């Protein structure tokens, strides 16, 4: 009887261990997808799973990158004072961090001014209405300058607008190209011609078209916003178009024949067979397009003067103050970090939608 009880207890422990290992593997897969794979060894270490192996893995995923970052910061801090420019020495890590905190402090101060402005306006309107309930009160928007955080938000809005416009054009064209050799033969020369064109070449053309078509003193979208977004669209749609066409053309012919046997309509076949099968290719293209769009955006904003990160970098360059170089470097790190996060978001979406391992 005791032996049977011990066997049952051992079996229960083994089942609990297997469930815990399965849960840890799922969490580790999610963390790896979103760029936090270095947390997986910590979780396994906390659960008591092979401490030595997890210690080695933790050093590989966390210790080595941290060491590399510290070495980079040390080399940067040593080399920066050695390089003199017309604005002084290249700023080191401490100066860049100081300007980053100053930019955030400026943002909070500007938001406090905005809140005070609207409070004063609300009190003034309330006093007017108290004296004359039929009086017409005016509500004016706050006209303060955009802060660094506001410019980040503007850049994100612009890049997502251009990216979504590009996806709306590229995915249907890619599907049509993958399904029809005739369509592929028709658009392939255009892809090869326009794909290498620089955003600096597109920008003057887009600026003239937007200026000619968008009129009125108070348009729905600012011309600089439209110019930047359309430039992003023109430069970023090609990876999605090409990958979608490749994914659709590589679908198993037997699968398409099944759709014909079932007499599925063209739209139903695309929705139920083509798109699900090509989804990993499509998301790879979307991920590449978003990365291209983010790089293109900065140059587009510099020239179009859209109030985003590109304009911030250009204004600081033109400003030429002692803090300008440090602020430009803050923008460089911000652009890189946001680009990394956007890539992680696309990987997570690809993993969630297509159920394929994303790297």
Beta strands, then each sheet from edge to edge (+ up, - down):
strand 1: 84-85
strand 2: 88-89
sheet 1: 1+ 2-
end
